[in-house]
Amino acid sequence: MIALQKLSGEQFVLNADHIETIESTPDTVITLNNGKKHIVGNGIEDIVRKSIKYRQLCGQALQVVNADGTSEPAASGVRVQGYMSTGEF
């Protein structure tokens, strides 16, 4: 999951595994595998960097990737899609 920002400034989290394409038209448009589109304030390079970092963290202890691209360990006991995090996978 990566944190992104809508053009309105509102932040949201997107599952990076569902990104099919990213275009700059000049707004950044993310197209998902299901055809849904998101127009965001983030640049292509930022989205790619966050997506790569997300994929690198998969399989490691649960991490929180912040809107600024930094990451930190999630607190033990955090619920993620119905699973309890113990800090280990």
N, C-alpha and C positions, 0 to 999 in steps of 0.2 A: 504494500500500500504506500502511496506517495501523497504528500500534502501539496495541493495546488491552490491557485487563487483565481476566482472568477473575475471578469472585467469589472464587476461592481465592488471588488475588494473582499468579498466573502470567501473564506477558505473552505475547502472541502478535500476529502481524501478519495483517491481513485485507485482501483486495483490495477497496477501496472501490467499484470499478466494479460489483461484484456485489451491493451492498446494494439491497434492494427497499423495506423499511420498517424503521423504528426505533420501538419502543414503550416506554413506561414503565409497568410493571404491578405493583408499584412497581419491580421490577428492570428494568434496561434490556435489552430483547430485540431483537436484530438478526435480521431475516429476509432471507435471500439469495434471489437469483433462482431458485435450484434448490429452494427450500423449506426448506433447512437453517436451523436457528435457533442463535444464539449468545446466551447470557446473560452480560452483562459488567458490570463495576463502573463503567465510564465512564458519564457522563450523556449525554443526547441532545444537548445543546448542544456538548459536547466532541467527540462523534463527528461532528456536522455541521461543526464548525470544522475538524477534521482532514481531513475529506473534501473540503471546499472548498479548503483549502490544498494537498492532494494534487493536485486537478484543476488548480489554478493553476500548479503546478510541472511538470505534464505538458507535454512539448515543450521544456522548458528543460534545462540541463545536469542530469545525474543528481544528485538530492539525497536525503539520508537524513532522514526525519521522525522525530524522537525521541519517546519516550513522553510527554514533557512538552509536545509540540507545537512545539518549536523545530526548525529544520532546519539542515543543514550540507552542504557539497558532499561527495559520495562520493569516496573515494580513487580515483585513476586505476588501472585494471586490475581493478576490482571486477566480479565476474560477477553478472549479473542475468538469471535464467531463460535461461541459455545464451548471452547476449550479453556481450561485453567492453565495459566502459565506458571511453571515452577522454575523458570529460568533455564531449563534444559529441554532439548528435543532429541 
